[in-house]
Amino acid sequence: MNRQIVFHGEYFIDFYKKLDLGVKSKFKYVFELIKQVEMVPKKFLAQMTGYEGLFEIRIEYQSNIYRVFCCFDKGKFVVLFNGFQKKTQKTPKKEIEKAMKLKEEYFKQKKMKS
């Protein structure tokens, strides 16, 4: 398996810059898994129930939980959207809505380019 990770806008990058080195290295590890492993364990990558084509990358580090929303584009590209630190059991609705909006925007822009 050889997927590529791409960014839509600066949302993920802005989030990533604020993280400490330990969290960043855990993200790098999970990104390598996503790029190379055919069936990524659900512990690290799971589809969001009820949200068409939206996935979340899951990172746990020192009892902190981080999430990054993403989608697949032609199976080869993993497109990263917004990331956040999860502070409650439930994923904040505004983060999911933001991700869905960014996903829509990504495919709209892609269509305009072709």
N, C-alpha and C positions, 0 to 999 in steps of 0.2 A: 504494500500500500504506500502510495506517495502523495499525500495531500499537501496543499499549500495553505498557509494561514495568511489571510489578508485583512486589512483594516478598512472599515467604512468610516471616514471622517477621523477626527482626533479623539473621539469619546474614550476608547479603550486606552490609548496612549496617555491621555491626561490622567486617567485613573491609575494606570500602572506606575507612572512617575512618582506618585505619592507613597507607594508601598515600600516597606523595608526590604533589605536584601534577601532575607530568608523567604519571604512570601514570593518575591520575584523568582527565586531559584525554583520554588515549587511550581510556579506558573510555567517556567521553562521546561521542567520535567513533564508536566501534563501536556504542553504543546507538542513536545517530541512524541509522546504516546499517540496523540491525535494524528500527527503527520504520518506515523509509521505503522500503527496497529490497525488491522482490518476492523476488528470488533473492540472498540474502546469500552472498558468497563463502565457500567452505569454510575459507579462511584465518582467518575471523573467527567462524564458527558452523558446527559440525558435529555430526551425530548420533553418539552413542556406540554403537559396535558391540556388540550383544549385550545392550543395556539398553533395553528397550521405552520409547519416548517420551522418553528422556533425551538432552539436547543439552549441548554445552559451548561457551561463548563463549571465544574465544581472544584473548589480548592479549599482544603482545610489545613490550617497552619497554627500551631500553638493555641488550640481551642477557639480560633477565629475562623469564620466561614466567609469565603469570598465567592462571588458568582459573576460570570461574564456571559451575556447572551450572544448567541451566534446563529448562523444558518449555514446550510450547505448550498453551494452553487455548482451544479453539474457533478456533484460528488467529489470533485477534485479540489475545490476551494472551500475553506472554512472562513466565513466572513464574520469578523468580530465586531460587536456593537458596544453597548454600554456595560460597564462593570461596577460593582458595588460591594461593600462589606455587609453581610447579612447579620442583622442584629436580633431578629425574631424568627420564630418557626416559619411563619408565612412569608413568601416572597412578596415584597411591596408591589402593589398593583401599578403604581406610577412607573416603576422600573420596567415592568412587563410591557406596559403601553408604550413607553419610550422605545423599547426594543422593537416592537411591532411596527412603529412608525419609521424607525431607521431601516428596518428590513424592506419595507415598502419603498422607501426613498432609494435604497441601494438598487433594487431591481428596476425602478423607474429610470434612474440615471443610466443604468447599463443598457436599457432598451433604447434610450435616446442616442447613445454612442454608436449603436450598431445600425 
